[in-house]
Amino acid sequence: MFVLFVASIMAMNAISIDSMLPALPQIGESLGITEANQTQWVLTAYLLGFGGAQIIYGPLADRFGRKPVLLFGITVYAAASLWAALSTSFEAMMAARVIQGIGAAATRVLAVTIVRDCYSGATMARVMSLTFIVFLAAPIVAPSLGQAVMLFVSWHWIFGLLAVYGVWTLIWGFFRLPETLHPQDRMPLSAVAIGRALRLTLTTRLTIGYILAVTLLFGALFGFINSIQQIFSETFDAATIFPAIFAGIAAFMALSSFVNSRIVERLGTRKVSHAALFGFTAFAAAHAVTAWFGHESIWSFSLVQAGMMFCFGLLVSNFNSMAMEPMGHIAGTASSVQGFISTTGGALLGFAVGQQFDGTTLPLGIGFTLFALCAIGFVLFAEKGRLFGPQRPAPQST
């Protein structure tokens, strides 16, 4: 039940993004958006709220405990989802989406923090992978759910269902979630204490190196999410099969998370994730070359994306776990900084890629390749130039 609950609150973010992908043209038309690329703000506004608010939840969770802070965030999320469902203007939708992201940010910070409270090292990576299996069911089914809703009612009801989901997780957490913060690890809510934790997080080579690598990978993922609906509608003229193809691509990410949960403790997080990073880079380069020479088809695009998402599933949970290795006693603040940088930075990078959409997949392929190469550079920095090293014991912060 622990893994299932953590996966459920993690899935809140994916559902809040993916369920409305098929509805973006209708949302844009209803709210008076005339430029197709501008509908990407419905996604990016949420991501900016989601990323920006993570910096505050960690210190609050380190002071007041994991459970009350998590339940507060879910309450904000449910209320903002209802607001979005009732929105009749672009401005109201943007405000609701930002606040919805601010509420959901608690689930991102607290999910990782709660797992870190209970586990560390390769065991933490295995537990995170198991939660990812459930969590990644969200992008598999969410677009189909959004499309199914619009067969019977308007897009507003997608947000109504998100509000119901928020209330359900709120009730579950209230009755079943224990407090995982040890009393001796409570931090005073002071500028000095928070500044010390922030400084440690930002100056620990291993931690910041992997945080920046994850930021670039999220930039690739969010660029894909921002562009995917337009690619299927305009580039491939295949909007009707978009949910099925999207589900198939997401399924490869879920499969790789399952594979990771089975092999990571035996092989170690570094061997698995470093190999996956080179695989991700190779797929990205193949995508860029194919698009550059004009040979892209819906099937080549889908196969390459499936390969990239398989590698992505082997990367992020391991990179996040390695970034948190030295941060045990300040897990809340460290997770906040990690989430703030990776999500906000990834959202801005992904939005920049999405805004380059020109009717082809070339901007996406080039963006993926550049992000992957830079991620390799940050991993080399984190590991002092040594890749595929043995599993290290997890150092503890003081």
Buried (B, 14 or more C-beta within 10 A) or exposed (E): EBBEBBBBBBBBBBBBBBBBBBBBBBBBEBBEBEEBBEBBBBBBBBBBBBBBBBBBBBBBBBBBBBBEBBBBBBBBBBBBBBBBBEBEEBEBBBBBBBBBBBBBBBBBBBBBBBBBBBBBBBBBBBBBBBBBBBBBBBBBBBBBBBBBBBEEEBBBBBBBBBBEBBBEBBEBBEEEBEEBBEEEBBBEEEEEBBEBBBEBBEEBEBBBBBBBBBBBBBBBBBBBBBBBBBBBBBBBEEBEEBBEBBBBBBBBBBBBBBBBBEBBBEBBBBBBBBBBBBBBBBBBBBBBEBBBEEEBEBEBBBBBBBBBBBBBBBBBBBBBBBBBBBBBBBBBBBBBBBBBBBBBBBBBBBBBBBBBBEEBBBBBBBBBBBBBEBBBEBBBBBBEEEBBEEBBEBEEBE
